Amino acid sequence: MKSDPGNEEYNYGLAVAAYSIDKYSHASLAFERVLAINPGNDWARMELGRAHLASGQEELARTYFEEVL
């Protein structure tokens, strides 16, 4: 990660790993980095919504889900 912080795949993997251990804020930040690198990544946008939903931010999650739809 340190050698290539702008790598979309590394950031996505970090986000998925963070989500899997209930570190939703870390997952959100990593998914946001993915979207900064590739704004067209709807899968990351959906997962970002899911991370917000898991952390209790329903309205923010809804925003991301609606963007994907």
All heavy atoms as TSV, in Angstrom:
chain	resi	resn	atom	element	x	y	z
A	1	MET	N	N	0.827	-1.181	0.000
A	1	MET	CA	C	0.000	0.000	0.000
A	1	MET	C	C	0.874	1.248	0.000
A	1	MET	O	O	0.592	2.179	-0.723
A	1	MET	CB	C	-0.921	-0.052	1.212
A	1	MET	CG	C	-1.884	1.044	1.325
A	1	MET	SD	S	-3.166	0.897	0.088
A	1	MET	CE	C	-3.903	2.462	0.280
A	2	LYS	N	N	1.913	1.242	0.803
A	2	LYS	CA	C	2.790	2.414	0.868
A	2	LYS	C	C	3.522	2.655	-0.442
A	2	LYS	O	O	3.789	3.785	-0.798
A	2	LYS	CB	C	3.797	2.267	2.003
A	2	LYS	CG	C	3.200	2.429	3.365
A	2	LYS	CD	C	4.258	2.333	4.441
A	2	LYS	CE	C	3.640	2.500	5.803
A	2	LYS	NZ	N	4.645	2.463	6.867
A	3	SER	N	N	3.823	1.583	-1.152
A	3	SER	CA	C	4.565	1.740	-2.397
A	3	SER	C	C	3.693	2.267	-3.526
A	3	SER	O	O	4.197	2.842	-4.485
A	3	SER	CB	C	5.195	0.409	-2.808
A	3	SER	OG	O	4.189	-0.534	-3.118
A	4	ASP	N	N	2.382	2.095	-3.441
A	4	ASP	CA	C	1.473	2.527	-4.505
A	4	ASP	C	C	0.114	2.910	-3.918
A	4	ASP	O	O	-0.888	2.218	-4.122
A	4	ASP	CB	C	1.326	1.411	-5.540
A	4	ASP	CG	C	0.640	1.860	-6.813
A	4	ASP	OD1	O	0.356	3.070	-6.949
A	4	ASP	OD2	O	0.374	1.002	-7.665
A	5	PRO	N	N	0.044	4.030	-3.185
A	5	PRO	CA	C	-1.211	4.397	-2.515
A	5	PRO	C	C	-2.354	4.723	-3.464
A	5	PRO	O	O	-3.509	4.709	-3.060
A	5	PRO	CB	C	-0.824	5.617	-1.679
A	5	PRO	CG	C	0.391	6.158	-2.325
A	5	PRO	CD	C	1.104	4.988	-2.942
A	6	GLY	N	N	-2.052	4.982	-4.722
A	6	GLY	CA	C	-3.088	5.292	-5.689
A	6	GLY	C	C	-3.601	4.083	-6.440
A	6	GLY	O	O	-4.336	4.226	-7.410
A	7	ASN	N	N	-3.250	2.898	-5.975
A	7	ASN	CA	C	-3.669	1.680	-6.654
A	7	ASN	C	C	-5.105	1.333	-6.246
A	7	ASN	O	O	-5.406	1.098	-5.076
A	7	ASN	CB	C	-2.719	0.536	-6.292
A	7	ASN	CG	C	-3.010	-0.720	-7.067
A	7	ASN	OD1	O	-4.111	-1.255	-7.008
A	7	ASN	ND2	N	-2.010	-1.201	-7.780
A	8	GLU	N	N	-5.960	1.296	-7.230
A	8	GLU	CA	C	-7.379	1.030	-6.979
A	8	GLU	C	C	-7.603	-0.340	-6.339
A	8	GLU	O	O	-8.393	-0.478	-5.396
A	8	GLU	CB	C	-8.148	1.129	-8.298
A	8	GLU	CG	C	-9.619	0.968	-8.167
A	8	GLU	CD	C	-10.356	1.147	-9.491
A	8	GLU	OE1	O	-9.713	1.469	-10.518
A	8	GLU	OE2	O	-11.574	0.953	-9.491
A	9	GLU	N	N	-6.920	-1.349	-6.832
A	9	GLU	CA	C	-7.110	-2.706	-6.307
A	9	GLU	C	C	-6.642	-2.829	-4.866
A	9	GLU	O	O	-7.299	-3.489	-4.056
A	9	GLU	CB	C	-6.384	-3.710	-7.187
A	9	GLU	CG	C	-7.017	-3.859	-8.550
A	9	GLU	CD	C	-6.278	-4.842	-9.442
A	9	GLU	OE1	O	-5.472	-5.639	-8.923
A	9	GLU	OE2	O	-6.511	-4.794	-10.651
A	10	TYR	N	N	-5.515	-2.201	-4.523
A	10	TYR	CA	C	-5.030	-2.244	-3.142
A	10	TYR	C	C	-6.041	-1.587	-2.206
A	10	TYR	O	O	-6.352	-2.114	-1.136
A	10	TYR	CB	C	-3.703	-1.524	-2.987
A	10	TYR	CG	C	-2.505	-2.183	-3.623
A	10	TYR	CD1	C	-1.310	-1.499	-3.740
A	10	TYR	CD2	C	-2.546	-3.493	-4.100
A	10	TYR	CE1	C	-0.190	-2.083	-4.324
A	10	TYR	CE2	C	-1.443	-4.077	-4.674
A	10	TYR	CZ	C	-0.268	-3.365	-4.788
A	10	TYR	OH	O	0.833	-3.948	-5.356
A	11	ASN	N	N	-6.520	-0.418	-2.598
A	11	ASN	CA	C	-7.470	0.294	-1.755
A	11	ASN	C	C	-8.775	-0.473	-1.611
A	11	ASN	O	O	-9.354	-0.519	-0.527
A	11	ASN	CB	C	-7.729	1.694	-2.327
A	11	ASN	CG	C	-6.615	2.641	-1.976
A	11	ASN	OD1	O	-6.465	3.020	-0.821
A	11	ASN	ND2	N	-5.821	3.016	-2.953
A	12	TYR	N	N	-9.220	-1.095	-2.692
A	12	TYR	CA	C	-10.446	-1.888	-2.625
A	12	TYR	C	C	-10.250	-3.070	-1.675
A	12	TYR	O	O	-11.106	-3.354	-0.838
A	12	TYR	CB	C	-10.858	-2.366	-4.017
A	12	TYR	CG	C	-12.234	-2.964	-4.029
A	12	TYR	CD1	C	-13.343	-2.159	-4.218
A	12	TYR	CD2	C	-12.435	-4.317	-3.818
A	12	TYR	CE1	C	-14.623	-2.696	-4.210
A	12	TYR	CE2	C	-13.700	-4.857	-3.812
A	12	TYR	CZ	C	-14.787	-4.048	-4.004
A	12	TYR	OH	O	-16.045	-4.567	-3.986
A	13	GLY	N	N	-9.129	-3.748	-1.793
A	13	GLY	CA	C	-8.840	-4.878	-0.905
A	13	GLY	C	C	-8.764	-4.456	0.549
A	13	GLY	O	O	-9.259	-5.151	1.441
A	14	LEU	N	N	-8.143	-3.310	0.795
A	14	LEU	CA	C	-8.057	-2.785	2.159
A	14	LEU	C	C	-9.460	-2.491	2.695
A	14	LEU	O	O	-9.774	-2.804	3.848
A	14	LEU	CB	C	-7.204	-1.521	2.176
A	14	LEU	CG	C	-7.062	-0.824	3.516
A	14	LEU	CD1	C	-6.342	-1.728	4.515
A	14	LEU	CD2	C	-6.295	0.477	3.343
A	15	ALA	N	N	-10.299	-1.917	1.852
A	15	ALA	CA	C	-11.663	-1.596	2.265
A	15	ALA	C	C	-12.455	-2.855	2.617
A	15	ALA	O	O	-13.138	-2.904	3.636
A	15	ALA	CB	C	-12.365	-0.820	1.157
A	16	VAL	N	N	-12.353	-3.859	1.781
A	16	VAL	CA	C	-13.071	-5.118	2.029
A	16	VAL	C	C	-12.564	-5.770	3.317
A	16	VAL	O	O	-13.349	-6.271	4.130
A	16	VAL	CB	C	-12.930	-6.070	0.824
A	16	VAL	CG1	C	-13.440	-7.458	1.153
A	16	VAL	CG2	C	-13.658	-5.502	-0.385
A	17	ALA	N	N	-11.255	-5.744	3.520
A	17	ALA	CA	C	-10.684	-6.325	4.740
A	17	ALA	C	C	-11.167	-5.567	5.976
A	17	ALA	O	O	-11.540	-6.185	6.986
A	17	ALA	CB	C	-9.163	-6.313	4.665
A	18	ALA	N	N	-11.180	-4.238	5.898
A	18	ALA	CA	C	-11.638	-3.432	7.035
A	18	ALA	C	C	-13.106	-3.719	7.341
A	18	ALA	O	O	-13.489	-3.872	8.500
A	18	ALA	CB	C	-11.426	-1.952	6.744
A	19	TYR	N	N	-13.916	-3.813	6.298
A	19	TYR	CA	C	-15.338	-4.109	6.494
A	19	TYR	C	C	-15.515	-5.478	7.157
A	19	TYR	O	O	-16.354	-5.639	8.041
A	19	TYR	CB	C	-16.086	-4.062	5.154
A	19	TYR	CG	C	-17.575	-4.184	5.320
A	19	TYR	CD1	C	-18.372	-3.059	5.443
A	19	TYR	CD2	C	-18.186	-5.436	5.392
A	19	TYR	CE1	C	-19.746	-3.169	5.614
A	19	TYR	CE2	C	-19.546	-5.552	5.564
A	19	TYR	CZ	C	-20.320	-4.424	5.681
A	19	TYR	OH	O	-21.672	-4.540	5.877
A	20	SER	N	N	-14.717	-6.436	6.745
A	20	SER	CA	C	-14.881	-7.800	7.258
A	20	SER	C	C	-14.565	-7.917	8.748
A	20	SER	O	O	-15.010	-8.856	9.390
A	20	SER	CB	C	-14.025	-8.783	6.458
A	20	SER	OG	O	-12.663	-8.617	6.756
A	21	ILE	N	N	-13.816	-6.958	9.287
A	21	ILE	CA	C	-13.526	-6.981	10.727
A	21	ILE	C	C	-14.256	-5.842	11.454
A	21	ILE	O	O	-13.845	-5.401	12.521
A	21	ILE	CB	C	-12.009	-6.956	11.017
A	21	ILE	CG1	C	-11.338	-5.740	10.413
A	21	ILE	CG2	C	-11.346	-8.235	10.546
A	21	ILE	CD1	C	-9.887	-5.538	10.862
A	22	ASP	N	N	-15.347	-5.375	10.832
A	22	ASP	CA	C	-16.241	-4.375	11.425
A	22	ASP	C	C	-15.592	-3.014	11.660
A	22	ASP	O	O	-16.018	-2.265	12.533
A	22	ASP	CB	C	-16.853	-4.894	12.738
A	22	ASP	CG	C	-17.646	-6.164	12.539
A	22	ASP	OD1	O	-18.135	-6.390	11.416
A	22	ASP	OD2	O	-17.775	-6.941	13.503
A	23	LYS	N	N	-14.607	-2.678	10.876
A	23	LYS	CA	C	-13.976	-1.348	10.939
A	23	LYS	C	C	-14.598	-0.515	9.818
A	23	LYS	O	O	-13.988	-0.248	8.791
A	23	LYS	CB	C	-12.466	-1.462	10.763
A	23	LYS	CG	C	-11.790	-2.306	11.808
A	23	LYS	CD	C	-11.043	-1.433	12.717
A	23	LYS	CE	C	-10.310	-2.305	13.744
A	23	LYS	NZ	N	-9.824	-1.516	14.813
A	24	TYR	N	N	-15.844	-0.117	10.030
A	24	TYR	CA	C	-16.624	0.513	8.979
A	24	TYR	C	C	-16.087	1.884	8.577
A	24	TYR	O	O	-16.143	2.242	7.407
A	24	TYR	CB	C	-18.089	0.599	9.379
A	24	TYR	CG	C	-18.660	-0.750	9.737
A	24	TYR	CD1	C	-19.230	-0.980	10.982
A	24	TYR	CD2	C	-18.606	-1.811	8.842
A	24	TYR	CE1	C	-19.745	-2.214	11.316
A	24	TYR	CE2	C	-19.103	-3.059	9.164
A	24	TYR	CZ	C	-19.674	-3.253	10.407
A	24	TYR	OH	O	-20.168	-4.483	10.738
A	25	SER	N	N	-15.570	2.653	9.520
A	25	SER	CA	C	-15.025	3.960	9.161
A	25	SER	C	C	-13.772	3.800	8.309
A	25	SER	O	O	-13.571	4.557	7.348
A	25	SER	CB	C	-14.728	4.797	10.411
A	25	SER	OG	O	-13.748	4.183	11.208
A	26	HIS	N	N	-12.938	2.812	8.619
A	26	HIS	CA	C	-11.758	2.545	7.803
A	26	HIS	C	C	-12.169	2.078	6.403
A	26	HIS	O	O	-11.574	2.492	5.402
A	26	HIS	CB	C	-10.870	1.482	8.456
A	26	HIS	CG	C	-10.209	1.929	9.713
A	26	HIS	ND1	N	-10.852	1.901	10.923
A	26	HIS	CD2	C	-8.980	2.421	9.944
A	26	HIS	CE1	C	-10.030	2.347	11.851
A	26	HIS	NE2	N	-8.889	2.687	11.289
A	27	ALA	N	N	-13.177	1.235	6.356
A	27	ALA	CA	C	-13.673	0.749	5.061
A	27	ALA	C	C	-14.210	1.914	4.234
A	27	ALA	O	O	-13.916	2.008	3.036
A	27	ALA	CB	C	-14.766	-0.297	5.275
A	28	SER	N	N	-14.951	2.801	4.870
A	28	SER	CA	C	-15.501	3.955	4.162
A	28	SER	C	C	-14.396	4.817	3.557
A	28	SER	O	O	-14.483	5.223	2.393
A	28	SER	CB	C	-16.353	4.809	5.102
A	28	SER	OG	O	-17.488	4.106	5.520
A	29	LEU	N	N	-13.377	5.074	4.339
A	29	LEU	CA	C	-12.261	5.887	3.823
A	29	LEU	C	C	-11.582	5.219	2.641
A	29	LEU	O	O	-11.247	5.881	1.650
A	29	LEU	CB	C	-11.247	6.159	4.935
A	29	LEU	CG	C	-11.697	7.115	6.023
A	29	LEU	CD1	C	-10.674	7.157	7.154
A	29	LEU	CD2	C	-11.912	8.496	5.446
A	30	ALA	N	N	-11.386	3.926	2.729
A	30	ALA	CA	C	-10.729	3.210	1.635
A	30	ALA	C	C	-11.617	3.170	0.390
A	30	ALA	O	O	-11.131	3.355	-0.731
A	30	ALA	CB	C	-10.335	1.806	2.081
A	31	PHE	N	N	-12.922	2.958	0.569
A	31	PHE	CA	C	-13.826	2.983	-0.583
A	31	PHE	C	C	-13.874	4.379	-1.202
A	31	PHE	O	O	-13.970	4.526	-2.418
A	31	PHE	CB	C	-15.231	2.513	-0.207
A	31	PHE	CG	C	-15.364	1.033	-0.055
A	31	PHE	CD1	C	-15.894	0.479	1.100
A	31	PHE	CD2	C	-14.971	0.168	-1.071
A	31	PHE	CE1	C	-16.027	-0.893	1.245
A	31	PHE	CE2	C	-15.104	-1.209	-0.944
A	31	PHE	CZ	C	-15.628	-1.737	0.222
A	32	GLU	N	N	-13.804	5.418	-0.376
A	32	GLU	CA	C	-13.763	6.780	-0.903
A	32	GLU	C	C	-12.499	7.014	-1.723
A	32	GLU	O	O	-12.537	7.706	-2.744
A	32	GLU	CB	C	-13.880	7.793	0.234
A	32	GLU	CG	C	-15.277	7.857	0.801
A	32	GLU	CD	C	-15.394	8.691	2.058
A	32	GLU	OE1	O	-14.374	9.274	2.508
A	32	GLU	OE2	O	-16.506	8.773	2.591
A	33	ARG	N	N	-11.380	6.442	-1.287
A	33	ARG	CA	C	-10.140	6.549	-2.079
A	33	ARG	C	C	-10.300	5.850	-3.420
A	33	ARG	O	O	-9.838	6.352	-4.449
A	33	ARG	CB	C	-8.946	5.979	-1.312
A	33	ARG	CG	C	-8.398	6.919	-0.268
A	33	ARG	CD	C	-7.029	6.490	0.237
A	33	ARG	NE	N	-6.992	5.136	0.748
A	33	ARG	CZ	C	-7.252	4.794	1.996
A	33	ARG	NH1	N	-7.581	5.714	2.887
A	33	ARG	NH2	N	-7.183	3.534	2.380
A	34	VAL	N	N	-10.964	4.701	-3.416
A	34	VAL	CA	C	-11.216	3.986	-4.675
A	34	VAL	C	C	-12.011	4.887	-5.614
A	34	VAL	O	O	-11.687	5.016	-6.799
A	34	VAL	CB	C	-11.968	2.653	-4.434
A	34	VAL	CG1	C	-12.434	2.053	-5.747
A	34	VAL	CG2	C	-11.091	1.664	-3.679
A	35	LEU	N	N	-13.037	5.535	-5.070
A	35	LEU	CA	C	-13.866	6.401	-5.907
A	35	LEU	C	C	-13.124	7.660	-6.351
A	35	LEU	O	O	-13.410	8.190	-7.426
A	35	LEU	CB	C	-15.156	6.761	-5.171
A	35	LEU	CG	C	-16.114	5.595	-4.995
A	35	LEU	CD1	C	-17.272	5.994	-4.092
A	35	LEU	CD2	C	-16.611	5.096	-6.335
A	36	ALA	N	N	-12.168	8.108	-5.570
A	36	ALA	CA	C	-11.343	9.244	-5.996
A	36	ALA	C	C	-10.461	8.838	-7.177
A	36	ALA	O	O	-10.233	9.628	-8.097
A	36	ALA	CB	C	-10.487	9.742	-4.837
A	37	ILE	N	N	-9.990	7.613	-7.145
A	37	ILE	CA	C	-9.153	7.086	-8.227
A	37	ILE	C	C	-9.999	6.793	-9.461
A	37	ILE	O	O	-9.610	7.111	-10.589
A	37	ILE	CB	C	-8.415	5.807	-7.758
A	37	ILE	CG1	C	-7.459	6.122	-6.615
A	37	ILE	CG2	C	-7.680	5.151	-8.922
A	37	ILE	CD1	C	-7.000	4.897	-5.832
A	38	ASN	N	N	-11.168	6.176	-9.237
A	38	ASN	CA	C	-12.042	5.772	-10.338
A	38	ASN	C	C	-13.491	6.104	-9.974
A	38	ASN	O	O	-14.197	5.268	-9.396
A	38	ASN	CB	C	-11.890	4.274	-10.614
A	38	ASN	CG	C	-12.787	3.788	-11.728
A	38	ASN	OD1	O	-13.512	4.562	-12.343
A	38	ASN	ND2	N	-12.755	2.491	-11.977
A	39	PRO	N	N	-13.940	7.304	-10.303
A	39	PRO	CA	C	-15.310	7.705	-9.953
A	39	PRO	C	C	-16.396	6.831	-10.578
A	39	PRO	O	O	-17.531	6.840	-10.115
A	39	PRO	CB	C	-15.413	9.136	-10.484
A	39	PRO	CG	C	-14.028	9.594	-10.695
A	39	PRO	CD	C	-13.200	8.369	-10.953
A	40	GLY	N	N	-16.076	6.056	-11.575
A	40	GLY	CA	C	-17.054	5.202	-12.225
A	40	GLY	C	C	-17.191	3.822	-11.619
A	40	GLY	O	O	-17.929	2.987	-12.145
A	41	ASN	N	N	-16.523	3.559	-10.521
A	41	ASN	CA	C	-16.561	2.244	-9.893
A	41	ASN	C	C	-17.829	2.118	-9.038
A	41	ASN	O	O	-17.832	2.436	-7.850
A	41	ASN	CB	C	-15.297	2.023	-9.049
A	41	ASN	CG	C	-15.177	0.607	-8.543
A	41	ASN	OD1	O	-16.171	-0.074	-8.337
A	41	ASN	ND2	N	-13.956	0.169	-8.322
A	42	ASP	N	N	-18.902	1.681	-9.664
A	42	ASP	CA	C	-20.174	1.561	-8.950
A	42	ASP	C	C	-20.167	0.470	-7.887
A	42	ASP	O	O	-20.900	0.562	-6.906
A	42	ASP	CB	C	-21.322	1.308	-9.928
A	42	ASP	CG	C	-21.756	2.572	-10.642
A	42	ASP	OD1	O	-21.504	3.671	-10.111
A	42	ASP	OD2	O	-22.349	2.457	-11.731
A	43	TRP	N	N	-19.346	-0.536	-8.068
A	43	TRP	CA	C	-19.265	-1.583	-7.048
A	43	TRP	C	C	-18.716	-0.987	-5.749
A	43	TRP	O	O	-19.254	-1.245	-4.667
A	43	TRP	CB	C	-18.395	-2.740	-7.543
A	43	TRP	CG	C	-18.564	-3.957	-6.687
A	43	TRP	CD1	C	-17.716	-4.393	-5.717
A	43	TRP	CD2	C	-19.652	-4.867	-6.685
A	43	TRP	NE1	N	-18.212	-5.526	-5.121
A	43	TRP	CE2	C	-19.405	-5.834	-5.701
A	43	TRP	CE3	C	-20.820	-4.952	-7.429
A	43	TRP	CZ2	C	-20.280	-6.874	-5.450
A	43	TRP	CZ3	C	-21.684	-6.001	-7.166
A	43	TRP	CH2	C	-21.412	-6.940	-6.181
A	44	ALA	N	N	-17.666	-0.170	-5.848
A	44	ALA	CA	C	-17.109	0.493	-4.661
A	44	ALA	C	C	-18.131	1.448	-4.061
A	44	ALA	O	O	-18.237	1.569	-2.838
A	44	ALA	CB	C	-15.829	1.224	-5.013
A	45	ARG	N	N	-18.893	2.140	-4.905
A	45	ARG	CA	C	-19.929	3.057	-4.425
A	45	ARG	C	C	-21.003	2.288	-3.640
A	45	ARG	O	O	-21.449	2.727	-2.585
A	45	ARG	CB	C	-20.562	3.773	-5.612
A	45	ARG	CG	C	-21.417	4.955	-5.239
A	45	ARG	CD	C	-21.909	5.726	-6.449
A	45	ARG	NE	N	-20.915	5.928	-7.488
A	45	ARG	CZ	C	-19.942	6.828	-7.455
A	45	ARG	NH1	N	-19.837	7.628	-6.414
A	45	ARG	NH2	N	-19.069	6.930	-8.451
A	46	MET	N	N	-21.398	1.129	-4.127
A	46	MET	CA	C	-22.380	0.312	-3.429
A	46	MET	C	C	-21.814	-0.176	-2.085
A	46	MET	O	O	-22.487	-0.133	-1.054
A	46	MET	CB	C	-22.789	-0.893	-4.268
A	46	MET	CG	C	-23.886	-1.704	-3.635
A	46	MET	SD	S	-24.183	-3.274	-4.439
A	46	MET	CE	C	-22.683	-4.147	-4.073
A	47	GLU	N	N	-20.564	-0.617	-2.100
A	47	GLU	CA	C	-19.933	-1.090	-0.864
A	47	GLU	C	C	-19.750	0.050	0.134
A	47	GLU	O	O	-19.858	-0.160	1.344
A	47	GLU	CB	C	-18.590	-1.755	-1.178
A	47	GLU	CG	C	-18.722	-3.062	-1.930
A	47	GLU	CD	C	-19.401	-4.159	-1.114
A	47	GLU	OE1	O	-19.338	-4.151	0.128
A	47	GLU	OE2	O	-19.998	-5.044	-1.735
A	48	LEU	N	N	-19.484	1.247	-0.370
A	48	LEU	CA	C	-19.396	2.413	0.513
A	48	LEU	C	C	-20.749	2.652	1.174
A	48	LEU	O	O	-20.814	2.915	2.382
A	48	LEU	CB	C	-18.935	3.638	-0.283
A	48	LEU	CG	C	-18.853	4.955	0.473
A	48	LEU	CD1	C	-17.941	4.840	1.700
A	48	LEU	CD2	C	-18.368	6.056	-0.457
A	49	GLY	N	N	-21.798	2.539	0.415
A	49	GLY	CA	C	-23.134	2.658	0.998
A	49	GLY	C	C	-23.380	1.606	2.056
A	49	GLY	O	O	-23.942	1.883	3.122
A	50	ARG	N	N	-22.943	0.410	1.784
A	50	ARG	CA	C	-23.112	-0.686	2.749
A	50	ARG	C	C	-22.331	-0.422	4.038
A	50	ARG	O	O	-22.823	-0.691	5.141
A	50	ARG	CB	C	-22.647	-1.994	2.110
A	50	ARG	CG	C	-23.166	-3.220	2.782
A	50	ARG	CD	C	-22.941	-4.437	1.923
A	50	ARG	NE	N	-21.551	-4.834	1.904
A	50	ARG	CZ	C	-21.106	-6.012	2.329
A	50	ARG	NH1	N	-21.929	-6.909	2.775
A	50	ARG	NH2	N	-19.826	-6.294	2.269
A	51	ALA	N	N	-21.135	0.144	3.907
A	51	ALA	CA	C	-20.330	0.476	5.091
A	51	ALA	C	C	-21.013	1.564	5.912
A	51	ALA	O	O	-21.034	1.510	7.149
A	51	ALA	CB	C	-18.927	0.907	4.681
A	52	HIS	N	N	-21.587	2.557	5.228
A	52	HIS	CA	C	-22.314	3.605	5.952
A	52	HIS	C	C	-23.555	3.037	6.628
A	52	HIS	O	O	-23.865	3.409	7.764
A	52	HIS	CB	C	-22.691	4.740	5.008
A	52	HIS	CG	C	-21.554	5.628	4.642
A	52	HIS	ND1	N	-20.762	6.267	5.566
A	52	HIS	CD2	C	-21.051	5.977	3.433
A	52	HIS	CE1	C	-19.839	6.976	4.963
A	52	HIS	NE2	N	-19.981	6.806	3.656
A	53	LEU	N	N	-24.242	2.143	5.960
A	53	LEU	CA	C	-25.420	1.515	6.554
A	53	LEU	C	C	-25.039	0.725	7.804
A	53	LEU	O	O	-25.702	0.820	8.838
A	53	LEU	CB	C	-26.098	0.598	5.533
A	53	LEU	CG	C	-27.412	-0.036	5.952
A	53	LEU	CD1	C	-28.474	1.035	6.218
A	53	LEU	CD2	C	-27.889	-0.995	4.877
A	54	ALA	N	N	-23.959	-0.024	7.737
A	54	ALA	CA	C	-23.505	-0.828	8.876
A	54	ALA	C	C	-23.094	0.048	10.056
A	54	ALA	O	O	-23.205	-0.379	11.211
A	54	ALA	CB	C	-22.335	-1.719	8.456
A	55	SER	N	N	-22.647	1.275	9.764
A	55	SER	CA	C	-22.237	2.167	10.854
A	55	SER	C	C	-23.383	3.062	11.332
A	55	SER	O	O	-23.175	3.965	12.135
A	55	SER	CB	C	-21.045	3.022	10.424
A	55	SER	OG	O	-21.398	3.911	9.384
A	56	GLY	N	N	-24.602	2.796	10.822
A	56	GLY	CA	C	-25.768	3.514	11.310
A	56	GLY	C	C	-26.091	4.800	10.576
A	56	GLY	O	O	-26.943	5.564	11.015
A	57	GLN	N	N	-25.462	5.047	9.458
A	57	GLN	CA	C	-25.698	6.275	8.694
A	57	GLN	C	C	-26.622	5.958	7.508
A	57	GLN	O	O	-26.207	5.948	6.355
A	57	GLN	CB	C	-24.377	6.857	8.216
A	57	GLN	CG	C	-23.454	7.223	9.353
A	57	GLN	CD	C	-22.086	7.660	8.868
A	57	GLN	OE1	O	-21.619	7.218	7.831
A	57	GLN	NE2	N	-21.458	8.523	9.628
A	58	GLU	N	N	-27.889	5.737	7.830
A	58	GLU	CA	C	-28.845	5.270	6.833
A	58	GLU	C	C	-29.049	6.236	5.676
A	58	GLU	O	O	-29.098	5.821	4.513
A	58	GLU	CB	C	-30.200	4.953	7.484
A	58	GLU	CG	C	-30.180	3.751	8.406
A	58	GLU	CD	C	-29.804	4.123	9.836
A	58	GLU	OE1	O	-29.666	5.339	10.141
A	58	GLU	OE2	O	-29.652	3.206	10.656
A	59	GLU	N	N	-29.186	7.521	5.968
A	59	GLU	CA	C	-29.440	8.501	4.909
A	59	GLU	C	C	-28.257	8.618	3.961
A	59	GLU	O	O	-28.440	8.707	2.745
A	59	GLU	CB	C	-29.789	9.868	5.505
A	59	GLU	CG	C	-31.157	9.905	6.144
A	59	GLU	CD	C	-32.274	9.550	5.167
A	59	GLU	OE1	O	-32.263	10.050	4.025
A	59	GLU	OE2	O	-33.153	8.756	5.550
A	60	LEU	N	N	-27.064	8.618	4.491
A	60	LEU	CA	C	-25.870	8.674	3.646
A	60	LEU	C	C	-25.769	7.408	2.803
A	60	LEU	O	O	-25.452	7.468	1.612
A	60	LEU	CB	C	-24.623	8.860	4.516
A	60	LEU	CG	C	-23.311	9.113	3.802
A	60	LEU	CD1	C	-23.416	10.303	2.845
A	60	LEU	CD2	C	-22.208	9.356	4.819
A	61	ALA	N	N	-26.062	6.286	3.407
A	61	ALA	CA	C	-26.046	5.012	2.670
A	61	ALA	C	C	-27.047	5.056	1.527
A	61	ALA	O	O	-26.732	4.658	0.400
A	61	ALA	CB	C	-26.367	3.855	3.612
A	62	ARG	N	N	-28.234	5.564	1.795
A	62	ARG	CA	C	-29.275	5.650	0.774
A	62	ARG	C	C	-28.791	6.481	-0.423
A	62	ARG	O	O	-29.050	6.134	-1.576
A	62	ARG	CB	C	-30.545	6.259	1.346
A	62	ARG	CG	C	-31.677	6.330	0.343
A	62	ARG	CD	C	-32.898	7.055	0.905
A	62	ARG	NE	N	-33.149	6.800	2.301
A	62	ARG	CZ	C	-33.955	5.845	2.769
A	62	ARG	NH1	N	-34.583	5.054	1.935
A	62	ARG	NH2	N	-34.144	5.704	4.065
A	63	THR	N	N	-28.070	7.543	-0.147
A	63	THR	CA	C	-27.535	8.393	-1.208
A	63	THR	C	C	-26.630	7.600	-2.146
A	63	THR	O	O	-26.760	7.699	-3.372
A	63	THR	CB	C	-26.732	9.573	-0.598
A	63	THR	OG1	O	-27.589	10.318	0.255
A	63	THR	CG2	C	-26.177	10.480	-1.678
A	64	TYR	N	N	-25.743	6.813	-1.589
A	64	TYR	CA	C	-24.840	6.009	-2.417
A	64	TYR	C	C	-25.583	4.904	-3.170
A	64	TYR	O	O	-25.303	4.658	-4.335
A	64	TYR	CB	C	-23.702	5.428	-1.584
A	64	TYR	CG	C	-22.690	6.467	-1.214
A	64	TYR	CD1	C	-22.615	6.976	0.079
A	64	TYR	CD2	C	-21.799	6.960	-2.154
A	64	TYR	CE1	C	-21.701	7.955	0.418
A	64	TYR	CE2	C	-20.877	7.931	-1.834
A	64	TYR	CZ	C	-20.830	8.423	-0.541
A	64	TYR	OH	O	-19.914	9.401	-0.222
A	65	PHE	N	N	-26.539	4.277	-2.512
A	65	PHE	CA	C	-27.313	3.236	-3.186
A	65	PHE	C	C	-28.104	3.816	-4.359
A	65	PHE	O	O	-28.173	3.215	-5.425
A	65	PHE	CB	C	-28.267	2.549	-2.205
A	65	PHE	CG	C	-27.578	1.722	-1.148
A	65	PHE	CD1	C	-28.121	1.654	0.135
A	65	PHE	CD2	C	-26.413	1.022	-1.406
A	65	PHE	CE1	C	-27.505	0.886	1.119
A	65	PHE	CE2	C	-25.794	0.257	-0.431
A	65	PHE	CZ	C	-26.343	0.200	0.831
A	66	GLU	N	N	-28.697	4.983	-4.163
A	66	GLU	CA	C	-29.466	5.612	-5.230
A	66	GLU	C	C	-28.579	6.020	-6.401
A	66	GLU	O	O	-29.005	5.960	-7.544
A	66	GLU	CB	C	-30.242	6.802	-4.688
A	66	GLU	CG	C	-31.407	6.378	-3.823
A	66	GLU	CD	C	-32.142	7.531	-3.158
A	66	GLU	OE1	O	-31.657	8.688	-3.223
A	66	GLU	OE2	O	-33.205	7.268	-2.558
A	67	GLU	N	N	-27.340	6.446	-6.108
A	67	GLU	CA	C	-26.411	6.782	-7.185
A	67	GLU	C	C	-26.116	5.566	-8.051
A	67	GLU	O	O	-25.987	5.684	-9.269
A	67	GLU	CB	C	-25.107	7.337	-6.620
A	67	GLU	CG	C	-25.218	8.761	-6.112
A	67	GLU	CD	C	-23.898	9.261	-5.549
A	67	GLU	OE1	O	-22.823	8.785	-5.987
A	67	GLU	OE2	O	-23.949	10.138	-4.685
A	68	VAL	N	N	-26.008	4.410	-7.431
A	68	VAL	CA	C	-25.734	3.185	-8.184
A	68	VAL	C	C	-26.934	2.820	-9.050
A	68	VAL	O	O	-26.781	2.420	-10.206
A	68	VAL	CB	C	-25.360	2.019	-7.252
A	68	VAL	CG1	C	-25.268	0.711	-8.011
A	68	VAL	CG2	C	-24.046	2.316	-6.541
A	69	LEU	N	N	-28.125	2.975	-8.484
A	69	LEU	CA	C	-29.341	2.648	-9.241
A	69	LEU	C	C	-29.491	3.581	-10.424
A	69	LEU	O	O	-29.916	3.263	-11.472
A	69	LEU	CB	C	-30.584	2.719	-8.357
A	69	LEU	CG	C	-30.681	1.629	-7.306
A	69	LEU	CD1	C	-31.864	1.893	-6.399
A	69	LEU	CD2	C	-30.817	0.264	-7.953
